[in-house]
Amino acid sequence: MADAAAYPFTAADLEALRAWDTPTICNALELVAPERRGHGYTLRPLVAADVTLKPVCGLARTGTIRAAAPSGRLAEVDRGIRTGWYEYVAQAAMPTVVVLQDLDDTPGYGAFWGEVHSAVHKALGAQGCVTNGSFRDIDALAPDFQILGIVNPSHAYVHMVGYGQEVSVHGMACAHDAVVHADRHGAVVIPHAVVRQLPAAIELGARREKVILDLCQSDRFSVAALKEALSRAQEIH
């Protein structure tokens, strides 16, 4: 088990971030890590297994898969790699989010995720998964385990290729132990150094937006009033 003291945040800090949706996290990152404004998040739509679930936020457990053809390895080698993956996911100081890159030319050819694997990974401490691959068994997935991916009825020849390396899922580069926040909108990587700065940045953003929203919902709205409100919003610190 990794040492939780090695991180500049706690599991409670990550849990607190689950109170906000991923777009709000992205907005706050624009304030505390402006250099990240144009990257670090998924760029293509993903299907959420359950849109009613709260966001997930945890340490990334990264891996790669293929499914379009058999691995070509001995069965015991495949089992050993799969077992190693399970051990890797379990070795975490805090809750995790799996980030799984499908390397096939047509990602999603075979589903890694379904009733069994969602249950296994939930038991291993994962809150969910972000993948460019596929999932199935929508009505039988482990309760409260979120999956963002595509839907496919077959697992074909799905197998692990590797794990623990940097991966990329729909434009979001993600390394082992990165902090990942995800919900039905997509996912974003949060730099370790700013995790604890996000709640204050979110509160600031909300106060700035309130000036605009209150005006839009009032009988005082006009373009001139909007220009004045926009100016006042930027003066809020």
Secondary structure, 3 states (H helix, E strand, C coil): CCCHHHCCCCHHHHHHHCCCCHHHHHHHHHHHCHHHCCCCECCCCCEECCCCCCCEEEEEEEEEEECCCCCCCCHHHHHHHHHHHHHHHHCCCCCEEEEEEECCCCCCCCEEECHHHHHHHHHCCEEEEEEEEEECCHHHCCCCCEEEEEECCCCCCCEEEEECCCEEECCEEECCCCEEEEECCEEEEECHHHHHHHHHHHHHHHHHHHHHHHHHCCCCCCHHHHHHHHHHHHCCC
